[in-house]
Amino acid sequence: MESVHQPHAVAYVPTYRRALLAPLASLLLALPAHAEYADVRDMADLSIEELANIQITSVSKNPEPLGSAAASVFVITADDIRRSGASSVPEALRLAPNLQVAQSSVAGYAITARGLNGSNNSAPNKLLVLIDGRSVYSPFFSGVFWDAQDLMLDDVERIEVVSGPGGTLWGVNAVNGVINIITRSAANTAGSLATLDAGNRGAQVAFRQGWATPHGGWRVYAKHLEASHTELASGARVNDARHQSQLGFRADWNRDADRFSLHGSAYRGANQQPEPGLIAVSGTTLKLGTVDTSGVNLTGSWTRQLADGGSISLQAYLDHTQRTVPPTFSELLNIADIQFQHSLRPAGKHRIVWGANYRHAWDNVTNSETIAFLPAEVEQDWSSLFAQDEISLRDNLRLTMGARIERNDYTGNEFLPTLRLAWQAAPTHSLWAAASRTVRAPSRLDADAYIPGRPPYLLRGGLRVRSEVAKVFELGYRGQPLPGVSYSATVFHNDYDHLRTQEVDASRTFIVFDSLMEGKANGIEMWGSVQASPTWRLSAGFTALHQSMQLKPGSNDLAGPGTAGKDPSHTVQLRSTYNIARGKDLEVAVRKVAELDQAAVPGYTAVDARFGWQVNPEFEVSVTAHNLNGDHPEYGPAATRSEIPRSLAVRLVWGI
């Protein structure tokens, strides 16, 4: 490692953005720029009408049919995942037309809803993600490390994707959407299941063993994946290969009116960081080492159905994660979380649910010469109380009013109200409208980051950073205009305030994070399905988005408004699902994504296909091809972004 001594930090000020970009870019490379098996196959037999009645919980925290939910929500079923050939959670999320999923490397993903897919040198930070009730967003940067969120996808029952605010029910950071991943009860996964995926982009193997008991069941699983490196547009190798191993278990049991669940997992992985090295503020060439990740989590829940028709539930989890990103930082994070909820018995026209949540985090960062988080060790608390009342104004008209008060250590109390009105115009047609206020609270990356790792600092934290606020207005329709046809459409307007900026101090010797940008976003999202014949289903989705960002008086962050260019102006997807014969099915999907103005990412079209053959009740073989029409980039600067390659994989599934 060679270094060049620079006598004065002030000498860097004329090129402060380049100076800050080096350690921040290295840091953000670690961020996410980025029943038995036969029962799962039975989902293919559900009609469009039956799919509209799938019970979901993400919108009201009470089970309700998808067709009557007063929100823009798309459900990815277990059969959707199987037929798509998805081998990871981000790949499965591409099935949701109300999400933007952009891949920058093997493990690097930028995933969001309704825009702001990475704002002001930060990874996407306005989307809350839950796995069986456990929040997986990191208070380190208010986002999700997607490389650490691995599951045995065969155990996923459904993924509820809500685009739009969910702050009243789920708290801060549920600004532009909520992804709720729900795995299947262990009572429905008795027997053995083994899967093997192998192709030109890597391989993974998984095994699950489940046991049924008189009052429930339990299961254990293990999986391992190996993913090979990608390439730049020039053909140069990108050092982004990865591997990860994971173990997990789940147990479920019922006793009279009580339902219990206990589940957990442990993982360890390593992701290479792309070369070449970056130039730090000291002039040192940084050699990027392997990102090592590990974690252990345990979640327990209890629900009791009350005799009066209400219910109470209690959930608690512990989450331990460790991430080492040489040469910039390493983090050791422990989180303890407990949630209580009480759904009161229906009283006249009212249906009330209320609850409380407390979370405590122990965060320990090992700093480096290039970046520091000060203080290095912190303990943080989040506490909240929420209530929501669903009022039946008429038999076909419902008004939902709710609010949450949540307290965090950076900005104190935050108020998160919502108002929703749903009109069932006809048995198969519903209209809804909503108005909400939600926020993204500051993270350690916003408030505690200093560059370089020791004085004199070019970046001196963000003590002036406020919570980013979104006021959101929505109008939607969901219905079945004809038998075998379903359709959903939502228009929305987001009014943002206090968005994060990078400001040069009046002395022009250093930079601080602040909250001096505002903006607006208008858009539409639509999707629908047509059962063209008993064996052929067509699905389509479309989104359009227009964003504009403006600096507030006192800001000198000229690059800030350009962050709107990280989102496509429109996306289109088409899917054809065809049962060729009994046990044989073919799915073809086409995605079209508009260009990104920032970093000049060109628009692209991707064609995917999967053929599956159920050889016998215990054995299935499938072949999946992604990007049949060629490689393409999706996200990030041209000099470092991967070309997402054409791939071919074979999947074998044995279930007993």
C-alpha positions as CSV (number, residue, x, y, z in Angstrom):
1,M,0.0,0.0,0.0
2,E,1.5,3.3,-1.0
3,S,0.5,6.6,0.5
4,V,1.2,10.2,-0.4
5,H,1.4,12.7,2.4
6,Q,-0.8,15.8,2.1
7,P,0.2,18.5,4.5
8,H,-3.2,20.3,4.9
9,A,-6.7,19.0,4.9
10,V,-7.8,22.4,3.4
11,A,-6.1,21.4,0.2
12,Y,-8.8,19.0,-0.5
13,V,-11.7,21.4,-0.2
14,P,-12.0,22.4,-3.9
15,T,-12.5,18.7,-4.7
16,Y,-14.4,17.8,-1.6
17,R,-17.0,15.6,-3.4
18,R,-14.3,13.4,-4.9
19,A,-12.6,13.3,-1.5
20,L,-15.8,12.2,0.2
21,L,-16.7,9.8,-2.5
22,A,-13.9,7.4,-1.9
23,P,-14.6,6.2,1.7
24,L,-18.4,6.7,1.2
25,A,-18.3,4.5,-2.0
26,S,-16.3,1.9,-0.2
27,L,-18.8,2.0,2.7
28,L,-21.8,1.9,0.4
29,L,-20.4,-1.1,-1.5
30,A,-21.4,-3.0,1.7
31,L,-24.9,-1.6,1.5
32,P,-27.6,-2.9,-0.8
33,A,-27.2,-0.5,-3.6
34,H,-28.4,-3.3,-2.4
35,A,-47.9,-27.8,3.8
36,E,-45.6,-30.3,2.0
37,Y,-44.2,-29.5,-1.3
38,A,-47.2,-30.9,-3.0
39,D,-49.4,-28.4,-1.1
40,V,-47.4,-25.5,-2.6
41,R,-48.0,-26.8,-6.2
42,D,-51.8,-26.8,-5.4
43,M,-51.6,-23.0,-5.5
44,A,-51.6,-23.3,-9.3
45,D,-55.2,-24.5,-9.1
46,L,-56.5,-21.3,-7.5
47,S,-58.7,-19.2,-9.7
48,I,-58.3,-15.4,-10.0
49,E,-61.4,-15.1,-7.8
50,E,-59.8,-17.3,-5.1
51,L,-56.6,-15.4,-5.3
52,A,-58.5,-12.2,-4.6
53,N,-59.7,-13.7,-1.3
54,I,-56.2,-14.6,0.0
55,Q,-56.0,-13.4,3.6
56,I,-53.4,-10.8,4.1
57,T,-52.3,-8.9,7.3
58,S,-49.9,-6.2,6.2
59,V,-52.6,-3.4,5.6
60,S,-54.6,-3.6,8.8
61,K,-52.7,-6.1,11.1
62,N,-55.9,-8.2,11.0
63,P,-56.6,-10.9,8.5
64,E,-58.6,-9.5,5.6
65,P,-59.2,-10.5,1.9
66,L,-56.8,-9.0,-0.6
67,G,-59.7,-7.8,-2.6
68,S,-61.0,-5.5,0.1
69,A,-57.7,-4.0,1.4
70,A,-57.6,-0.2,1.2
71,A,-54.1,0.0,0.0
72,S,-51.9,-0.7,-3.0
73,V,-50.8,-4.3,-2.2
74,F,-49.6,-7.1,-4.4
75,V,-49.2,-10.7,-3.2
76,I,-46.5,-12.9,-4.5
77,T,-47.7,-16.5,-3.8
78,A,-45.6,-19.6,-3.3
79,D,-46.6,-20.8,-6.8
80,D,-45.5,-17.5,-8.3
81,I,-42.1,-18.0,-6.8
82,R,-41.8,-21.6,-8.0
83,R,-43.0,-20.9,-11.5
84,S,-40.6,-17.9,-11.9
85,G,-37.5,-20.0,-11.1
86,A,-36.4,-17.3,-8.6
87,S,-33.4,-18.5,-6.4
88,S,-33.2,-15.6,-4.0
89,V,-35.4,-13.1,-2.2
90,P,-34.5,-10.1,-4.5
91,E,-35.2,-12.3,-7.6
92,A,-38.6,-13.2,-6.1
93,L,-39.4,-9.5,-5.5
94,R,-39.0,-8.8,-9.2
95,L,-42.5,-10.4,-9.5
96,A,-44.1,-7.5,-7.7
97,P,-45.0,-4.8,-10.3
98,N,-45.1,-2.2,-7.6
99,L,-41.4,-2.5,-6.7
100,Q,-38.3,-1.3,-8.5
101,V,-35.5,-4.0,-8.2
102,A,-32.1,-3.0,-9.6
103,Q,-29.0,-5.2,-9.4
104,S,-25.5,-3.7,-9.5
105,S,-23.4,-6.8,-8.7
106,V,-23.9,-10.4,-7.6
107,A,-25.0,-9.4,-4.1
108,G,-25.7,-5.7,-4.6
109,Y,-29.4,-4.7,-5.0
110,A,-31.3,-1.4,-4.8
111,I,-34.9,-2.1,-4.1
112,T,-37.6,0.4,-3.4
113,A,-41.2,1.4,-4.2
114,R,-42.3,4.7,-5.7
115,G,-38.9,6.1,-6.2
116,L,-36.0,7.5,-4.1
117,N,-34.0,4.4,-4.9
118,G,-30.9,5.7,-3.3
119,S,-30.7,9.4,-2.3
120,N,-27.7,11.5,-1.9
121,N,-25.0,8.8,-1.8
122,S,-27.1,6.6,0.4
123,A,-28.6,3.2,-0.4
124,P,-32.4,2.9,-0.5
125,N,-33.7,3.7,2.9
126,K,-37.5,4.2,2.8
127,L,-38.7,0.6,2.5
128,L,-39.5,-1.5,5.6
129,V,-38.8,-5.3,5.2
130,L,-40.2,-7.9,7.6
131,I,-39.5,-11.7,7.7
132,D,-42.2,-13.4,9.9
133,G,-42.6,-10.2,11.8
134,R,-38.9,-9.5,12.4
135,S,-37.8,-6.2,10.9
136,V,-34.6,-6.7,8.9
137,Y,-33.8,-3.0,8.2
138,S,-30.5,-1.9,9.8
139,P,-30.5,1.2,12.0
140,F,-26.9,1.7,10.7
141,F,-28.3,3.2,7.5
142,S,-32.1,2.6,7.7
143,G,-31.9,0.1,4.8
144,V,-31.6,-3.6,4.2
145,F,-28.5,-5.6,3.6
146,W,-30.0,-7.9,0.9
147,D,-27.0,-10.2,0.8
148,A,-27.8,-11.3,4.4
149,Q,-31.6,-12.0,3.8
150,D,-31.5,-15.5,2.5
151,L,-34.3,-18.0,2.9
152,M,-35.3,-21.4,1.7
153,L,-37.8,-20.1,-0.8
154,D,-39.7,-23.4,-0.8
155,D,-40.9,-22.5,2.7
156,V,-42.2,-19.1,1.8
157,E,-46.0,-19.0,1.9
158,R,-46.5,-15.6,0.4
159,I,-44.9,-12.1,0.2
160,E,-47.2,-9.2,0.8
161,V,-45.8,-6.1,-1.0
162,V,-47.5,-2.8,0.1
163,S,-46.5,0.2,-1.9
164,G,-47.1,3.4,0.0
165,P,-46.8,4.5,3.6
166,G,-47.3,2.0,6.5
167,G,-46.0,4.2,9.4
168,T,-49.2,3.9,11.5
169,L,-49.0,0.1,11.8
170,W,-45.3,-0.5,11.3
171,G,-43.5,2.6,12.4
172,V,-40.8,4.9,11.0
173,N,-39.0,3.9,7.8
174,A,-42.2,2.4,6.3
175,V,-42.3,5.5,4.0
176,N,-42.6,4.2,0.5
177,G,-43.6,0.6,1.2
178,V,-43.6,-2.5,3.3
179,I,-42.4,-6.0,2.3
180,N,-43.8,-8.6,4.6
181,I,-42.3,-12.1,3.9
182,I,-44.4,-14.9,5.6
183,T,-43.1,-18.4,5.8
184,R,-45.3,-21.5,6.1
185,S,-46.3,-23.0,9.4
186,A,-44.1,-26.0,10.3
187,A,-47.4,-28.0,10.6
188,N,-47.6,-27.9,6.8
189,T,-44.0,-28.9,6.0
190,A,-43.8,-32.5,7.2
191,G,-41.5,-34.8,5.4
192,S,-38.2,-34.4,3.5
193,L,-37.4,-31.9,0.8
194,A,-34.1,-31.5,-1.0
195,T,-33.3,-29.0,-3.8
196,L,-30.3,-28.6,-6.1
197,D,-29.8,-25.5,-8.3
198,A,-26.9,-25.4,-10.7
199,G,-26.0,-23.2,-13.7
200,N,-23.5,-21.0,-15.3
201,R,-23.9,-18.3,-12.6
202,G,-23.4,-20.6,-9.6
203,A,-25.1,-23.3,-7.5
204,Q,-27.0,-23.8,-4.3
205,V,-28.2,-26.8,-2.4
206,A,-30.8,-27.0,0.4
207,F,-32.4,-29.7,2.6
208,R,-35.4,-29.5,4.9
209,Q,-36.8,-32.0,7.3
210,G,-40.2,-31.6,8.9
211,W,-42.2,-33.5,11.5
212,A,-45.9,-33.2,12.2
213,T,-47.1,-33.4,15.9
214,P,-50.6,-33.8,17.2
215,H,-50.8,-30.1,17.8
216,G,-48.5,-28.6,15.2
217,G,-45.1,-29.4,13.8
218,W,-41.4,-28.4,13.5
219,R,-38.8,-28.3,10.8
220,V,-35.1,-27.7,10.3
221,Y,-33.2,-26.7,7.2
222,A,-29.8,-26.1,5.8
223,K,-28.6,-24.4,2.6
224,H,-25.4,-23.3,0.9
225,L,-24.9,-21.1,-2.1
226,E,-22.0,-20.3,-4.4
227,A,-22.3,-17.4,-6.9
228,S,-19.6,-16.7,-9.5
229,H,-18.3,-13.2,-10.5
230,T,-19.8,-10.9,-13.1
231,E,-18.2,-8.7,-15.7
232,L,-18.1,-5.1,-16.7
233,A,-19.4,-4.0,-20.1
234,S,-15.7,-4.1,-21.3
235,G,-15.5,-7.8,-20.4
236,A,-13.2,-7.1,-17.5
237,R,-13.8,-9.3,-14.4
238,V,-15.7,-7.9,-11.5
239,N,-14.6,-9.4,-8.2
240,D,-18.0,-9.9,-6.7
241,A,-18.3,-13.6,-6.2
242,R,-20.0,-14.7,-3.0
243,H,-20.8,-17.7,-0.9
244,Q,-23.1,-18.2,2.1
245,S,-24.2,-21.0,4.4
246,Q,-27.4,-20.9,6.5
247,L,-29.2,-23.1,9.1
248,G,-32.6,-22.6,10.5
249,F,-35.6,-24.1,12.2
250,R,-39.3,-23.4,13.0
251,A,-41.7,-24.9,15.4
252,D,-45.5,-24.2,15.6
253,W,-48.0,-25.6,18.0
254,N,-51.6,-24.9,19.1
255,R,-53.3,-25.3,22.5
256,D,-57.0,-24.6,22.5
257,A,-57.2,-20.8,21.8
258,D,-53.4,-20.3,21.9
259,R,-51.0,-20.4,19.0
260,F,-47.3,-20.4,19.5
261,S,-44.4,-20.1,17.1
262,L,-40.6,-20.2,17.6
263,H,-38.1,-19.9,14.7
264,G,-34.6,-18.8,14.1
265,S,-31.6,-19.0,11.8
266,A,-27.9,-18.6,11.6
267,Y,-25.7,-17.7,8.6
268,R,-22.2,-16.9,7.6
269,G,-21.1,-15.5,4.2
270,A,-18.4,-13.7,2.3
271,N,-18.8,-11.3,-0.6
272,Q,-15.8,-10.1,-2.7
273,Q,-15.6,-6.4,-3.3
274,P,-15.0,-5.1,-6.8
275,E,-11.6,-3.8,-7.8
276,P,-9.9,-1.6,-8.6
277,G,-9.1,0.1,-5.3
278,L,-10.4,3.5,-4.5
279,I,-8.4,6.7,-3.6
280,A,-9.0,7.8,-0.1
281,V,-8.7,11.5,1.1
282,S,-5.2,10.9,2.3
283,G,-4.1,9.8,-1.2
284,T,-3.9,6.1,-0.1
285,T,-4.9,3.5,-2.6
286,L,-7.5,1.3,-0.8
287,K,-7.4,-2.4,-1.5
288,L,-10.9,-3.7,-1.0
289,G,-11.0,-6.9,0.9
290,T,-13.8,-9.5,1.3
291,V,-16.9,-8.5,3.1
292,D,-17.5,-11.0,5.8
293,T,-21.1,-11.3,7.2
294,S,-22.6,-13.4,9.9
295,G,-25.7,-13.4,12.0
296,V,-28.0,-15.3,14.4
297,N,-31.7,-14.5,15.1
298,L,-34.4,-16.0,17.2
299,T,-38.1,-15.0,17.2
300,G,-41.0,-16.2,19.4
301,S,-44.6,-15.3,19.1
302,W,-47.9,-16.1,20.9
303,T,-51.4,-15.4,19.9
304,R,-54.7,-16.0,21.8
305,Q,-58.1,-15.8,20.3
306,L,-60.4,-14.4,22.9
307,A,-63.9,-15.7,23.6
308,D,-65.4,-12.3,22.7
309,G,-64.0,-12.3,19.2
310,G,-60.9,-10.3,19.8
311,S,-57.3,-11.4,20.1
312,I,-54.0,-10.6,21.8
313,S,-50.5,-11.3,20.5
314,L,-47.0,-10.9,21.8
315,Q,-43.8,-11.2,19.7
316,A,-40.2,-10.9,20.7
317,Y,-37.0,-11.4,18.8
318,L,-33.2,-11.1,19.2
319,D,-31.0,-10.4,16.2
320,H,-27.2,-10.5,16.2
321,T,-25.3,-9.4,13.1
322,Q,-21.7,-8.7,12.2
323,R,-20.3,-7.2,9.1
324,T,-16.7,-6.5,8.3
325,V,-15.9,-4.3,5.3
326,P,-12.2,-3.9,4.8
327,P,-10.6,-1.4,4.7
328,T,-13.4,1.0,5.9
329,F,-15.3,-0.4,9.0
330,S,-16.7,-3.4,10.8
331,E,-20.0,-3.4,12.8
332,L,-21.3,-5.6,15.5
333,L,-25.0,-5.0,16.1
334,N,-27.4,-6.6,18.6
335,I,-31.1,-5.8,18.6
336,A,-33.8,-6.9,21.1
337,D,-37.4,-6.2,20.1
338,I,-40.8,-6.8,21.8
339,Q,-44.2,-6.1,20.3
340,F,-47.7,-6.3,21.8
341,Q,-51.0,-6.1,20.0
342,H,-54.6,-6.2,21.1
343,S,-57.5,-6.5,18.6
344,L,-60.7,-5.7,20.5
345,R,-63.9,-7.5,19.9
346,P,-66.1,-5.7,17.3
347,A,-68.2,-3.1,19.1
348,G,-71.1,-1.9,17.0
349,K,-69.6,-0.2,13.9
350,H,-66.0,-0.1,15.4
351,R,-63.2,-2.6,15.0
352,I,-60.2,-1.3,17.1
353,V,-56.6,-2.6,17.2
354,W,-53.9,-1.1,19.3
355,G,-50.4,-2.0,20.3
356,A,-47.0,-1.1,21.6
357,N,-43.4,-1.8,20.5
358,Y,-40.0,-1.4,22.2
359,R,-36.6,-2.0,20.6
360,H,-33.1,-1.6,22.0
361,A,-29.9,-1.8,20.0
362,W,-26.3,-2.2,21.0
363,D,-24.1,-1.0,18.1
364,N,-20.3,-1.2,18.1
365,V,-18.4,0.0,15.0
366,T,-14.6,-0.5,14.5
367,N,-13.4,2.6,12.7
368,S,-10.6,3.0,10.2
369,E,-8.3,5.7,8.9
370,T,-10.8,6.6,6.1
371,I,-14.1,6.7,7.9
372,A,-15.3,6.8,11.5
373,F,-18.7,6.6,13.3
374,L,-18.6,8.7,16.5
375,P,-19.2,7.6,19.1
376,A,-18.0,4.1,18.0
377,E,-20.3,2.4,20.6
378,V,-23.9,3.5,21.1
379,E,-27.0,2.1,22.6
380,Q,-30.3,3.2,21.0
381,D,-34.0,2.9,22.0
382,W,-37.1,3.1,19.9
383,S,-40.5,3.0,21.6
384,S,-44.0,3.4,20.1
385,L,-47.7,3.2,20.7
386,F,-50.3,2.9,18.0
387,A,-54.1,2.6,17.6
388,Q,-56.4,2.1,14.7
389,D,-60.2,2.1,14.4
390,E,-62.0,0.6,11.4
391,I,-65.5,2.1,11.3
392,S,-68.3,0.7,9.2
393,L,-70.2,3.8,8.1
394,R,-72.4,1.6,5.9
395,D,-72.5,-2.0,4.9
396,N,-70.3,-1.1,1.9
397,L,-68.3,1.9,3.3
398,R,-65.4,1.7,5.8
399,L,-63.4,4.5,7.3
400,T,-60.1,3.6,9.0
401,M,-58.4,6.1,11.3
402,G,-55.1,5.5,13.0
403,A,-52.0,7.0,14.4
404,R,-48.7,6.0,15.9
405,I,-46.4,8.0,18.2
406,E,-42.8,6.7,18.0
407,R,-39.7,8.0,19.8
408,N,-36.1,7.7,18.7
409,D,-32.9,9.0,20.1
410,Y,-32.1,11.4,17.3
411,T,-35.3,13.4,16.7
412,G,-37.5,12.5,19.7
413,N,-41.2,11.9,19.1
414,E,-42.6,11.4,15.6
415,F,-46.4,11.5,14.8
416,L,-47.5,9.0,12.1
417,P,-51.3,9.4,11.3
418,T,-53.3,7.8,8.5
419,L,-56.8,8.0,7.2
420,R,-58.3,5.5,4.7
421,L,-61.8,5.2,3.1
422,A,-62.9,2.1,1.3
423,W,-66.1,1.8,-0.7
424,Q,-67.3,-1.6,-1.9
425,A,-69.2,-0.3,-5.0
426,A,-70.2,-3.8,-6.0
427,P,-69.3,-7.3,-4.8
428,T,-66.3,-7.4,-7.1
429,H,-65.4,-3.7,-7.3
430,S,-63.9,-1.5,-4.6
431,L,-62.6,2.1,-4.5
432,W,-60.4,3.5,-1.8
433,A,-58.6,6.7,-0.9
434,A,-55.9,7.4,1.7
435,A,-54.0,10.3,3.3
436,S,-50.9,9.6,5.5
437,R,-47.9,11.2,7.1
438,T,-44.8,9.1,7.7
439,V,-41.1,9.7,8.3
440,R,-37.7,8.2,8.0
441,A,-35.8,8.7,11.1
442,P,-32.0,9.5,10.9
443,S,-29.6,6.6,11.1
444,R,-26.0,6.4,12.2
445,L,-24.9,7.0,8.7
446,D,-26.8,10.3,8.7
447,A,-25.8,11.6,12.1
448,D,-22.5,9.9,13.2
449,A,-20.3,9.6,10.1
450,Y,-16.9,11.4,10.0
451,I,-14.4,11.4,7.1
452,P,-11.4,10.7,7.3
453,G,-11.2,8.5,10.4
454,R,-9.3,11.1,12.5
455,P,-9.1,14.9,12.6
456,P,-9.1,17.2,10.7
457,Y,-12.4,16.0,9.3
458,L,-13.7,16.8,5.8
459,L,-17.2,15.4,6.8
460,R,-18.3,16.2,10.3
461,G,-21.4,14.2,10.9
462,G,-25.0,15.3,10.7
463,L,-26.0,16.9,14.0
464,R,-28.5,19.1,12.1
465,V,-30.2,16.2,10.3
466,R,-33.9,15.9,10.8
467,S,-36.4,13.1,10.1
468,E,-37.3,13.0,6.4
469,V,-41.1,13.5,6.1
470,A,-43.5,12.3,3.5
471,K,-47.1,13.3,3.2
472,V,-48.8,10.9,0.9
473,F,-52.2,11.0,-0.9
474,E,-53.5,7.9,-2.7
475,L,-56.6,6.9,-4.8
476,G,-57.1,3.3,-5.9
477,Y,-59.4,0.8,-7.6
478,R,-59.4,-3.0,-7.3
479,G,-61.8,-5.3,-8.9
480,Q,-62.8,-8.0,-11.3
481,P,-64.5,-6.4,-14.3
482,L,-65.2,-9.8,-15.9
483,P,-65.1,-13.4,-14.8
484,G,-61.4,-14.5,-14.9
485,V,-60.2,-11.0,-15.0
486,S,-58.6,-9.0,-12.2
487,Y,-57.3,-5.4,-12.2
488,S,-55.8,-2.9,-9.7
489,A,-54.8,0.7,-10.2
490,T,-53.4,3.3,-7.9
491,V,-52.5,7.0,-8.4
492,F,-50.4,8.7,-5.7
493,H,-48.9,12.0,-4.8
494,N,-45.9,12.2,-2.3
495,D,-44.9,15.5,-0.8
496,Y,-41.4,15.2,0.7
497,D,-39.7,17.5,3.2
498,H,-36.4,17.6,5.1
499,L,-34.6,15.2,2.7
500,R,-30.9,14.8,3.5
501,T,-28.3,17.0,1.9
502,Q,-24.5,17.5,2.0
503,E,-23.6,21.1,2.9
504,V,-20.3,22.9,2.6
505,D,-19.6,24.9,5.8
506,A,-19.4,28.6,5.5
507,S,-15.6,28.4,6.1
508,R,-15.5,25.9,3.1
509,T,-13.2,23.7,5.0
510,F,-15.6,20.8,5.8
511,I,-19.0,19.3,5.0
512,V,-21.9,18.3,7.2
513,F,-25.1,16.4,6.5
514,D,-28.3,18.4,6.7
515,S,-31.9,18.3,5.7
516,L,-32.3,21.1,3.2
517,M,-34.1,19.5,0.3
518,E,-37.8,19.0,-0.5
519,G,-39.6,17.3,-3.4
520,K,-42.7,15.8,-5.0
521,A,-43.5,12.5,-6.6
522,N,-46.5,11.7,-8.7
523,G,-47.2,8.3,-10.2
524,I,-49.4,5.5,-11.1
525,E,-49.1,1.7,-10.6
526,M,-51.4,-0.8,-12.3
527,W,-51.5,-4.6,-12.7
528,G,-53.9,-7.3,-13.7
529,S,-54.4,-10.9,-14.7
530,V,-56.5,-12.7,-17.3
531,Q,-57.4,-16.3,-17.3
532,A,-57.3,-16.7,-21.0
533,S,-58.1,-20.4,-20.9
534,P,-58.2,-23.1,-18.2
535,T,-54.5,-23.7,-18.7
536,W,-53.2,-20.3,-19.7
537,R,-53.0,-17.1,-17.5
538,L,-51.6,-13.8,-18.6
539,S,-50.4,-11.1,-16.1
540,A,-49.2,-7.6,-16.7
541,G,-48.0,-4.6,-14.6
542,F,-47.1,-1.0,-15.3
543,T,-45.7,1.9,-13.2
544,A,-45.0,5.5,-14.1
545,L,-43.2,8.0,-11.9
546,H,-42.3,11.7,-12.1
547,Q,-40.1,13.2,-9.3
548,S,-38.8,16.7,-8.8
549,M,-36.4,17.7,-6.0
550,Q,-35.6,21.3,-5.0
551,L,-33.1,22.7,-2.6
552,K,-34.3,24.9,0.3
553,P,-32.9,28.3,1.1
554,G,-29.4,28.0,2.6
555,S,-28.5,24.8,0.8
556,N,-25.4,24.5,-1.5
557,D,-25.8,20.8,-2.3
558,L,-26.0,21.2,-6.1
559,A,-25.9,17.4,-6.6
560,G,-28.9,16.7,-4.4
561,P,-31.8,17.3,-6.8
562,G,-30.1,14.9,-9.3
563,T,-30.9,11.9,-7.1
564,A,-34.3,11.7,-8.7
565,G,-32.5,10.4,-11.7
566,K,-31.8,7.1,-9.9
567,D,-35.4,5.9,-10.6
568,P,-36.9,4.8,-13.9
569,S,-39.7,6.9,-15.3
570,H,-41.7,3.8,-16.1
571,T,-41.6,0.0,-15.9
572,V,-43.6,-2.7,-17.7
573,Q,-43.8,-6.4,-17.1
574,L,-45.7,-9.2,-18.8
575,R,-46.0,-12.8,-17.6
576,S,-47.4,-15.8,-19.4
577,T,-48.1,-19.0,-17.4
578,Y,-49.1,-22.0,-19.4
579,N,-49.8,-25.6,-18.3
580,I,-48.7,-27.6,-21.3
581,A,-49.9,-30.9,-19.9
582,R,-50.4,-32.4,-16.5
583,G,-47.2,-31.9,-14.6
584,K,-45.6,-29.7,-17.3
585,D,-45.7,-25.9,-17.2
586,L,-44.0,-23.0,-19.0
587,E,-43.6,-19.5,-17.8
588,V,-42.3,-16.6,-19.9
589,A,-41.7,-13.1,-18.4
590,V,-40.7,-9.9,-20.1
591,R,-39.6,-6.8,-18.1
592,K,-39.0,-3.4,-19.6
593,V,-37.3,-0.7,-17.5
594,A,-36.7,2.9,-18.6
595,E,-33.3,4.5,-18.4
596,L,-31.8,6.1,-15.3
597,D,-30.6,9.7,-15.8
598,Q,-28.1,9.5,-13.0
599,A,-25.0,7.5,-14.0
600,A,-26.5,7.2,-17.5
601,V,-27.9,3.7,-17.0
602,P,-29.6,2.7,-20.3
603,G,-33.1,1.3,-20.3
604,Y,-33.3,-2.4,-20.9
605,T,-35.6,-5.3,-21.7
606,A,-35.2,-8.7,-20.0
607,V,-36.7,-11.9,-21.1
608,D,-36.9,-14.8,-18.7
609,A,-38.4,-18.3,-19.1
610,R,-38.8,-21.5,-17.1
611,F,-40.0,-25.0,-18.0
612,G,-41.0,-27.3,-15.2
613,W,-41.8,-31.0,-15.3
614,Q,-43.3,-32.8,-12.3
615,V,-41.9,-36.2,-13.2
616,N,-43.8,-37.9,-10.3
617,P,-45.2,-36.7,-6.9
618,E,-41.8,-36.8,-5.3
619,F,-39.6,-35.4,-8.1
620,E,-39.6,-32.2,-10.1
621,V,-37.0,-30.9,-12.6
622,S,-37.0,-27.4,-14.2
623,V,-34.8,-25.3,-16.4
624,T,-34.7,-21.5,-16.0
625,A,-33.2,-19.0,-18.2
626,H,-32.7,-15.3,-17.3
627,N,-31.9,-12.4,-19.7
628,L,-32.4,-14.6,-22.8
629,N,-32.0,-11.5,-24.9
630,G,-28.5,-10.6,-23.6
631,D,-26.6,-8.9,-20.8
632,H,-27.5,-5.4,-19.5
633,P,-26.6,-3.0,-16.7
634,E,-29.2,-2.0,-14.1
635,Y,-27.7,0.3,-11.5
636,G,-24.6,2.2,-10.5
637,P,-21.7,4.1,-12.1
638,A,-20.5,2.8,-15.5
639,A,-17.0,2.3,-14.3
640,T,-17.9,-0.3,-11.6
641,R,-21.4,-1.6,-12.4
642,S,-21.9,-5.2,-13.5
643,E,-23.5,-6.3,-16.7
644,I,-26.3,-8.6,-15.4
645,P,-25.6,-11.6,-17.5
646,R,-27.6,-14.2,-19.5
647,S,-27.9,-17.3,-17.3
648,L,-29.2,-20.8,-17.5
649,A,-29.9,-23.1,-14.5
650,V,-31.3,-26.5,-13.8
651,R,-33.3,-27.1,-10.6
652,L,-34.0,-30.6,-9.1
653,V,-36.5,-31.0,-6.3
654,W,-37.1,-34.2,-4.3
655,G,-40.0,-34.2,-1.8
656,I,-41.1,-37.1,0.3
